[in-house]
Amino acid sequence: MYDVGGVIGELGLTSLVLVGLSMGGRNAIYFTSKRPDLVQSSSSSTSAPRSASVPPPRRPALRAETWDSIEQAAQHLYRGNPNPGIHYYRWVVTTSLRQRADGALVWAWHPSVKERRSQLDIDWWAVLKSITPPTLVLRGESSTVLDRDVAERMGKELPRGRFVEIPRAVHTLHEDNPRPSSPRSRVPRLLGLLELQILVRRRVRVTPDQADAGLFEPRPMPHVNASS
């Protein structure tokens, strides 16, 4: 919460739409509950609250992931979730891998970022009930992280909550299906707001009218030499 508050204070923002994905969704929930004066509305994507009395599921031991080429790494990601397409994954790995001294390609980030850390003693369902700004709960229809019944309950427990399920999506909604054809929920604009995180960091001011006007149209991916 303090990191989010510090960034917002540094940018001089006094009113915002807060969007969080995965662990960021839980951060968005907590921050909104503590600072409703700053948040016009919020969205929690593919993130489930967990009672402090329920231990998190145990993850299997992490193994080192190495590849001989960008194409091999991209195909690895594609097999796990083909929704974004192979061209997207080729672009992702060109910015996410580093080469070790032995020539192998590995993730640029340290493996410890995927290790599960101890959870704070927080009753997340009570936190949800305390949130006053309008809040959107998003779930990919094939998510293995956020169960549908939990997402539906979140939408009901939130005083001004709403639950929307995104078709043809797993966990990373903005990658899997950034322009779903749902006529009921105005999901295209809502998912476009995910890009506000990037724009805020660049100090770009975006109004709702600009969002409606199609500011968040998908951008072409840079050319990637898949054989490198």
WOBELQUI-V349035 format. One record per run of one state. SS is the DSSP state (@ for helix, = for strand, . for the rest). FROM is the first residue (numbers start at 1). TO is the last residue. If there is no record, write none. Layout:
ss=SS from=FROM to=TO
ss=SS from=FROM to=TO
This chain:
ss=. from=1 to=1
ss=@ from=2 to=11
ss=. from=12 to=15
ss== from=16 to=21
ss=. from=22 to=22
ss=@ from=23 to=34
ss=. from=35 to=38
ss== from=39 to=45
ss=. from=46 to=66
ss== from=67 to=67
ss=. from=68 to=69
ss=@ from=70 to=80
ss=. from=81 to=81
ss=@ from=82 to=84
ss=. from=85 to=85
ss=@ from=86 to=96
ss== from=97 to=99
ss=. from=100 to=104
ss== from=105 to=107
ss=. from=108 to=110
ss=@ from=111 to=114
ss=. from=115 to=123
ss=@ from=124 to=130
ss=. from=131 to=133
ss== from=134 to=140
ss=. from=141 to=147
ss=@ from=148 to=157
ss=. from=158 to=160
ss== from=161 to=166
ss=. from=167 to=172
ss=@ from=173 to=176
ss=. from=177 to=186
ss=@ from=187 to=201
ss=. from=202 to=207
ss=@ from=208 to=212
ss=. from=213 to=228
